[in-house]
């Protein structure tokens, strides 16, 4: 039984193919519950996000896993062959660690992926398709991911607009829990801004959007983390003074926040500082706003420069992270081999104990029947030694007859080392 990682991601497959083999949680739960009764493939975790669908499984061979992935999505296996990557044992462990660490993500070092992998593991556990051995591999991968994030800089620099705005707010304001944030427009970009800022622990998010429905959708997504208020778009100017951080991205052809609007807001705020981020092209905020004392105005170009520099830093840090992941993967594989050897050693010791009991019983019976004790003990030692050494003798003979002579030489050197250590006098 081997550990396999098999799947497709943003590097190997188009979005159309990724859509075809993606799983939503409800459907995946049903499939895994059914799989728990399968004779040959019932130890697996499926990670399915917008950028990847991967199956991690303990199985006899990778084809078994590939067939499952194709069959459950109604796709011909041949259609997947040119897009699927397969890793086994050590390589599969390394791949899982890279995924959990964000080293294999579209956005290098992004933190959300570890939560997604944890969710996938929990879903598989609930469906009763995770063995203790598979669970240990995933727990070790999470440990590796935490090490990567805490001991390298691979995730410490903002490389997305939404994340960059959140980090910028933390640099300008020392107490996020006191901040009120306003997002002007609730599109994809500002939705990410709102989510990232909500995660930093801000006090309140004001959503100002032309469409009430879209504003309510965003509000529902972040309401569990932060207090939310929806503001009609025509009341934008009169509410500016309430926000410490303003992120605007409307897509309007005209500026929606004027110099005079901000000047009035500053006066109402008694000139407490404001961070304003204009993510729109054409711009939403009148450029002259940056001349106002107490206002920090950043545009798309400003943030992109920061992001480009940070991405370069992440790539440099990723080299160090890759080395760490490879070392941790080797440690896990080594530990698994030690554990496997431990069970073999235990079985061999039981075999030895069984031989000892058998020979000792025979020796005691002979002594009780009146035979010479010294002769019986000599015979006992001789018979027990022969039986204990018999398996080793067979292995040595087979090694000597093997086509590869290095096999025998390696065994001979190992035994010689053991003998030499045993002969060393104790001090």
HELIX and SHEET records of a PDB file:
HELIX    1   1 UNK A   15  UNK A   20  1                                   6    
HELIX    2   2 UNK A   25  UNK A   35  1                                  11    
HELIX    3   3 UNK A   62  UNK A   72  1                                  11    
HELIX    4   4 UNK A   77  UNK A   81  1                                   5    
HELIX    5   5 UNK A   90  UNK A  101  1                                  12    
HELIX    6   6 UNK A  112  UNK A  126  1                                  15    
HELIX    7   7 UNK A  132  UNK A  151  1                                  20    
HELIX    8   8 UNK A  161  UNK A  172  1                                  12    
HELIX    9   9 UNK A  176  UNK A  178  5                                   3    
HELIX   10  10 UNK A  188  UNK A  199  1                                  12    
HELIX   11  11 UNK A  212  UNK A  222  1                                  11    
HELIX   12  12 UNK A  233  UNK A  235  5                                   3    
HELIX   13  13 UNK A  236  UNK A  239  1                                   4    
HELIX   14  14 UNK A  240  UNK A  242  5                                   3    
HELIX   15  15 UNK A  259  UNK A  268  1                                  10    
HELIX   16  16 UNK A  287  UNK A  291  5                                   5    
HELIX   17  17 UNK A  300  UNK A  368  1                                  69    
HELIX   18  18 UNK A  373  UNK A  401  1                                  29    
HELIX   19  19 UNK A  405  UNK A  423  1                                  19    
SHEET    1   A 4 UNK A  44  UNK A  48  0                                        
SHEET    2   A 4 UNK A  52  UNK A  59 -1                                        
SHEET    3   A 4 UNK A   2  UNK A   9 -1                                        
SHEET    4   A 4 UNK A  85  UNK A  88 -1                                        
SHEET    1   B 6 UNK A 227  UNK A 232  0                                        
SHEET    2   B 6 UNK A 204  UNK A 209  1                                        
SHEET    3   B 6 UNK A 180  UNK A 184  1                                        
SHEET    4   B 6 UNK A 245  UNK A 248  1                                        
SHEET    5   B 6 UNK A 274  UNK A 278  1                                        
SHEET    6   B 6 UNK A 295  UNK A 299  1                                        
END                                                                             
